[in-house]
Amino acid sequence: MVAFTADVDDRVRRAADVWGLTVGEALAGGSRSAVFAASDEAGRDLVLKLPPARDDGRSPAALEAAALSTWSSTRAAVTLVDATADALLLVRARPGRSWPWQPTTSLQGVVSVASDLLTRLWAQPPGEHRFPTLADVYPEDERVAREDAAVEQRGRREPRRGVPGLRRLPAAAVLAGRLIATCEVQRLLHGDFITKNLVSDEGSPAGWVALDPLPRTGDPAAEVGAFAAYHPVELILPTAGALARRLDVDPDRSLRWAAVWTVHQAAQAWRDDQRQLDDLVTSATLDDLLAV
């Protein structure tokens, strides 16, 4: 969860004034955004989200609002009520249970929910909003991986933590560039479609909705690979293959994207299964998938 500052307090007050909100407790799960329970004058059960400010002048709130508006008819993403340049007002998903990182259901159960949501999200064209492309944001994804590694190394006093992944980031970037250049099908992607961003919602046909998008346009196989890479090590490649087949997305491209994002996961160095992840990214299997 983000640390709360005077700036966040000011933004909460401004949002409360704009929308007539009663703002409640901070909600868990926001690693980069400040997220609060809220209700309006009509008593609706809402969430106030304050994305982090950017130095480049871009508005993450506007970008997320554009994506959520695009997906409003799908019932596969959280519902946007309104947005300003620096805040989002969302309908709170209920019961709002988070998907566990270690799956408690079968692989097919995980794949069934993910494929249902992604099918609905990908069916919507991006419309008139100019979303960044995967090529635009990939360098930033790599930068975040390196920054996260530095934080974990300092915080854990383990200067070698994440090194196997860091060493393979250049190879992952080369493969990502090749996959981007050869992509024939573009979709509006969620951009952070992983299990921690799925919450149970009784109003969704799938029983779940996706939240916290980092929207971009690009290769749907990249979304499949990212979803898989967030899983426990032994499930990463099986998940990528099974989800690709369920969605009729190229399995080879999906596995190669899973390799790219697994390198990023290993470099970020935060996971409890870090040792097993390091073993995977240094394996012959990953070497073969990363080969261009």
Buried (B, 14 or more C-beta within 10 A) or exposed (E): EBEEEEEBEEBBEBBBEEBEBEBEEBBEBBEEBBBBBBBBEEEEEBBBBBBBEEEEEEBBBBBBBBBBBBBEEBBBBBBBBBBBEBBBBBBBBEEBEBBEBEBEEEBEEBBBBBBBBBBBBBEBEBEEBEBBBBBEBBEEBBEBBBEBBBEBBEEEEEEEBBBBBBBBBEBBBBBBEEBBEEBEEBBBBBBBBBBBBBBBBEEBEBEBBBBBBBBBBBBBBBBBBBBBBBBBBEBBBBBBBBBBBBBEBBBEBBBBBBBBBBBBBBBBBBBEBBEEBBBBBBEEEBEEBBEE
